[in-house]
Amino acid sequence: MHMPSVSDRYDDTQIAEHRAAGFWTDDTFTDVLAQQVAARGSATFVTDGTVSLTYAELDEAALRVAAGLRRRGVGPGDRVAVQLPNWAEFVVVAAALSRIGAVMVPIMTIYRGDEVGHVLADAEVSAVVTPGTFRGFDHLGMITELAASSPGLHTVVVVRGDTPSGGDLVVSLEDVTVAGDPAALAEEVGPGVGPDDPYVVVYTSGTTARPKGCVHTFNTYCSGARQLVIGFGYTADDVQFGPSPVTHTTGLVTSVLLPLLVGAGTHLMADWEPNRGLEEIARFGCTVSVTATTFLQMLVAAYDPQVHDASSLRAWVCAGSPIPSAVVERAVAALPDMRVLSLYGRSENLCTTTCTVDDAPERSLTSDGSAVPGSSIQVVDGGVPRSRWATRATSPSSAPATCWATSTSPRRPPPSTPRPATRGPVTWAGWTPTASSGSPGARRTSSSAAG
């Protein structure tokens, strides 16, 4: 099957511009992790309330899992579906796949047979990483059943669950975590791939049709996190609070890549409950969170200053939908030392606009901020009584293939006169239309063009 390349979306001038601006670099996930190991190997990177891993421990665990997967036949370019909760093992697997050069296909745990089966077939997945059970659902049973109609699927790795006896399809994560000398294992795993090769296939929500796969390189995906480092004033002293699913773009970018880039820590929460969330924020000293607005709404409703200590929080970023002004006002009243910011992003090009820590606090009441560096925003008449946004596809975080499906290879658009965005994945002028920016009675977001 044909996988898109960076040149399917970007020309040489655009690539040079993104590299000169620092949005793209020569580093892969593996390289960034190695740099943090050298700088702060003993510092804790990821916790989930059960498992805690330092940078050095994550690096070694990822290497051993990568070697085990290579022995199972997983190689560079192979698609590996990962349907895990917000567990530390997700980060281990993500790091292992990057080390191999395999392409991760994250699937949220709320998806069931029909949705998961579509992704497995569409992405031509060769391996799956799954929990045994989660929230009372038998994920391993579902994947095993789907494997019968997935001829290319040869390995299922189960995390925190029992493996069935007999057969060679299902193995535990412990089974693929191999022993041996690290230097020898690194040679066995191989050099991996580069930052401009396919890194992840993220599927859209499928609200109007079957979910479509957005193929991202590490550079296009990580550029979204690099942009947020600046906007959030993010440093190694931060600890991310991650209740948003890490198998969704929001969680993967902000709870894994963002802290990794600066050497910060991240705390993952698999089962969201606001009172327990407040307890874990205090316990792990969490400073920043990026979630849907509902999370903040529930947290503020549960917050009791006589019971909870949320003093470590300095910023909560709401993404995905307009923020009711009342939610922001209640949050500011309850937690006056915490900034409430708003962000708009999509699977196709990740972060599109955001408010920053340098903006006036009241901006989040009426705006999703400005276009992030390297992106352009154009408000167009989409033929409906609501404004629509269009985002320039040549943003450094735009996927090389916005809508990718089996037997559909990315194609270069023919020369044409630039035109406004229309319904569809990508216009010939390089714009991708968004969902509506608001609804009657909701606030309108504002933006300024960059670039």
Secondary structure, 3 states (H helix, E strand, C coil): CCCCCHHHCCCHHHHHHHHHCCCCCCCCHHHHHHHHHHHHCCCEEEECCCCEEEHHHHHHHHHHHHHHHHHCCCCCCCEEEECCCCCHHHHHHHHHHHHHCCEEEECCCCCCHHHHHHHHHHCCCCEEEEECEECCEEHHHHHHHHHCCCCCCCEEEEECCCCCCCCCCEEECCCCCCCCCHHHHHHHHCCCCCCCCEEEEEECCCCCCCCCEEEEEHHHHHHHHHHHHHHHCCCCCCEEEECCCCCCHHHHHHHHHHHHHHCCEEEECCCCCHHHHHHHHHHHCCCEEEECHHHHHHHHHHCCCCCCCCCCCCEEEEECCCCCHHHHHHHHHHCCCCEEEEEEEECCCEEEEECCCCCCHHHHHCCCCEECCCCCEEEECCCCCCCEEEEECCCCCCCCEEEEECCECCCCCCCCCCCCCCCCCCCCCCEEEEEECCCCCCCCCCCCCCC
